Amino acid sequence: MSPSARMNELDQLKRFVLCVYEFIEQLSGAHMDLAAAAAIEASSSLPGLRAASSDMIECTQDFDGGMLAQLEERLASQNLPSLALMRSRQGRLIAEIVARGEIRSEDECRLILSVLSDVDSLILSGTNREIAEQLVADFNGR
């Protein structure tokens, strides 16, 4: 990945995480932890920001109807990727891990576990779900 592509992805992920975090905060009536926001802004860890964006996607998995439309509108107004696109990217990454037959990092393991824990998820079903479960067991057995 070129340095400019890396910086672009870092910026986009930071903005995505903060946008979704602020949206969830407004729904819950909570106040944003300023230290957490500052840490996200200062982060230069691509794997860390990818994990944070995955966490935000997981936090929105039960959104539907109006809430989902509002969040998608907010993301679009800030020229950020849609939640649907981010979920699609996450799905492709999961498919790559399952096809590879190996979990290579804690972040990949967390991603697989988040999908396995969602019994309504269609990302992993049937044989792929069984393979993913075995991959997690193998990774944790190291």
FENRALIN-V233218 format. One record per pair of residues at least 24 apart in sequence whose ideal C-beta (glycine too) atoms are under 10 Angstrom apart, sorted by the first residue. I is the first residue (numbers start at 1). J is the second residue. D is the distance in whole Angstrom. If there is no record, write none. Layout:
# FENRALIN-V233218
[[I | J | D] [I | J | D]]
This chain:
# FENRALIN-V233218
[[1 | 46 | 9] [6 | 44 | 9] [6 | 46 | 7] [7 | 44 | 9] [7 | 46 | 10] [9 | 46 | 7] [9 | 49 | 8] [9 | 50 | 9] [10 | 43 | 8] [10 | 44 | 6] [10 | 45 | 9] [10 | 46 | 6] [10 | 48 | 10] [10 | 49 | 6] [10 | 50 | 10] [11 | 49 | 10] [12 | 49 | 9] [12 | 53 | 9] [12 | 79 | 9] [12 | 80 | 7] [12 | 81 | 7] [13 | 40 | 9] [13 | 43 | 9] [13 | 45 | 10] [13 | 46 | 8] [13 | 48 | 9] [13 | 49 | 4] [13 | 50 | 7] [13 | 51 | 10] [13 | 52 | 7] [13 | 53 | 5] [13 | 56 | 10] [13 | 80 | 10] [13 | 81 | 9] [13 | 86 | 9] [14 | 40 | 6] [14 | 41 | 6] [14 | 42 | 9] [14 | 43 | 7] [14 | 44 | 10] [14 | 49 | 6] [14 | 52 | 9] [14 | 53 | 9] [15 | 40 | 9] [15 | 41 | 10] [15 | 75 | 9] [15 | 78 | 6] [15 | 79 | 9] [15 | 80 | 6] [15 | 81 | 10] [16 | 49 | 9] [16 | 52 | 9] [16 | 53 | 6] [16 | 56 | 7] [16 | 57 | 9] [16 | 75 | 7] [16 | 78 | 9] [16 | 80 | 5] [16 | 81 | 7] [16 | 82 | 10] [16 | 83 | 9] [16 | 86 | 7] [17 | 41 | 10] [17 | 43 | 9] [17 | 48 | 10] [17 | 49 | 7] [17 | 50 | 10] [17 | 51 | 10] [17 | 52 | 5] [17 | 53 | 5] [17 | 54 | 10] [17 | 55 | 8] [17 | 56 | 6] [17 | 57 | 10] [17 | 80 | 10] [18 | 52 | 9] [18 | 56 | 9] [18 | 78 | 9] [18 | 80 | 10] [19 | 56 | 9] [19 | 71 | 8] [19 | 74 | 6] [19 | 75 | 6] [19 | 77 | 9] [19 | 78 | 6] [19 | 80 | 6] [20 | 52 | 9] [20 | 53 | 8] [20 | 55 | 9] [20 | 56 | 4] [20 | 57 | 8] [20 | 59 | 7] [20 | 60 | 7] [20 | 71 | 7] [20 | 74 | 9] [20 | 75 | 8] [20 | 80 | 9] [20 | 83 | 8] [20 | 86 | 9] [21 | 52 | 9] [21 | 55 | 9] [21 | 56 | 6] [21 | 59 | 8] [22 | 74 | 8] [23 | 56 | 9] [23 | 59 | 10] [23 | 60 | 8] [23 | 63 | 9] [23 | 67 | 9] [23 | 70 | 7] [23 | 71 | 5] [23 | 74 | 6] [23 | 75 | 9] [24 | 56 | 8] [24 | 59 | 6] [24 | 60 | 7] [24 | 63 | 9] [24 | 67 | 10] [24 | 71 | 9] [26 | 70 | 9] [26 | 74 | 10] [27 | 63 | 9] [27 | 67 | 7] [27 | 70 | 9] [27 | 71 | 9] [47 | 105 | 7] [47 | 106 | 9] [47 | 107 | 5] [47 | 108 | 10] [48 | 107 | 8] [50 | 89 | 10] [50 | 90 | 9] [50 | 93 | 9] [50 | 107 | 7] [50 | 108 | 10] [50 | 111 | 9] [51 | 105 | 10] [51 | 106 | 9] [51 | 107 | 5] [51 | 108 | 10] [51 | 110 | 7] [51 | 111 | 8] [53 | 81 | 9] [53 | 86 | 6] [53 | 89 | 9] [53 | 90 | 9] [54 | 86 | 9] [54 | 89 | 10] [54 | 90 | 6] [54 | 93 | 9] [54 | 107 | 8] [54 | 110 | 7] [54 | 111 | 6] [54 | 114 | 7] [54 | 115 | 10] [55 | 110 | 8] [55 | 111 | 10] [55 | 114 | 8] [56 | 83 | 9] [56 | 86 | 8] [57 | 83 | 7] [57 | 86 | 6] [57 | 87 | 6] [57 | 89 | 9] [57 | 90 | 6] [57 | 111 | 10] [57 | 114 | 8] [58 | 90 | 9] [58 | 110 | 9] [58 | 111 | 9] [58 | 113 | 10] [58 | 114 | 5] [58 | 115 | 9] [58 | 117 | 9] [58 | 118 | 8] [60 | 86 | 9] [60 | 87 | 9] [61 | 87 | 9] [61 | 114 | 9] [61 | 115 | 9] [61 | 117 | 10] [61 | 118 | 6] [61 | 120 | 8] [61 | 121 | 8] [62 | 118 | 9] [62 | 120 | 9] [87 | 123 | 8] [88 | 123 | 10] [90 | 114 | 9] [90 | 115 | 8] [90 | 123 | 8] [91 | 115 | 8] [91 | 121 | 9] [91 | 122 | 9] [91 | 123 | 5] [91 | 124 | 9] [92 | 123 | 10] [94 | 121 | 10] [94 | 123 | 6] [94 | 124 | 7] [94 | 128 | 9] [94 | 132 | 7] [95 | 123 | 8] [95 | 124 | 9] [95 | 128 | 8] [97 | 131 | 10] [97 | 132 | 8] [97 | 135 | 7] [98 | 123 | 10] [98 | 124 | 7] [98 | 127 | 9] [98 | 128 | 5] [98 | 129 | 9] [98 | 131 | 5] [98 | 132 | 6] [98 | 134 | 10] [98 | 135 | 7] [99 | 128 | 9] [99 | 131 | 9] [100 | 135 | 9] [101 | 131 | 8] [101 | 134 | 9] [101 | 135 | 7] [101 | 138 | 9] [102 | 135 | 7] [102 | 138 | 8] [102 | 139 | 8] [103 | 132 | 9] [103 | 135 | 5] [103 | 136 | 7] [103 | 137 | 10] [103 | 138 | 7] [103 | 139 | 4] [103 | 140 | 9] [103 | 142 | 9] [104 | 139 | 9] [105 | 139 | 9] [106 | 139 | 9] [108 | 135 | 9] [108 | 136 | 10] [108 | 139 | 8] [109 | 135 | 8] [109 | 136 | 6] [109 | 139 | 5] [109 | 140 | 7] [110 | 136 | 10] [112 | 136 | 6] [112 | 139 | 8] [113 | 139 | 10] [113 | 140 | 10]]
